[in-house]
Amino acid sequence: MLRTEALKRGLALARLGVFLGDGAAWVWELARENFPKAVFILDFFHAAEHLEWLAQALFGETSERAQTQQELWPQLLVKP
């Protein structure tokens, strides 16, 4: 159904397809099966959430360093 709807909306005319997902494994599998040539992009909110988990794993959940990195790393994703 997803691929059919994308085709109705002009996917076949696009030079490049982009699939924006939230990071759940089932979402990427859906994308891979239906849009194998698309560029897959993890949305910003979930990318930042993963960075938060990484900071906590590396520096401790309640450490000051983890808090600092949780604030710094997402900013690096948006800098040109």
Secondary structure as GFF3:
##gff-version 3
##sequence-region A 1 80
A	DSSP	alpha_helix	2	8	.	.	.	ID=ss1
A	DSSP	three_ten_helix	11	13	.	.	.	ID=ss2
A	DSSP	beta_strand	18	21	.	.	.	ID=ss3
A	DSSP	alpha_helix	25	34	.	.	.	ID=ss4
A	DSSP	beta_strand	39	42	.	.	.	ID=ss5
A	DSSP	alpha_helix	44	59	.	.	.	ID=ss6
A	DSSP	alpha_helix	64	78	.	.	.	ID=ss7
###
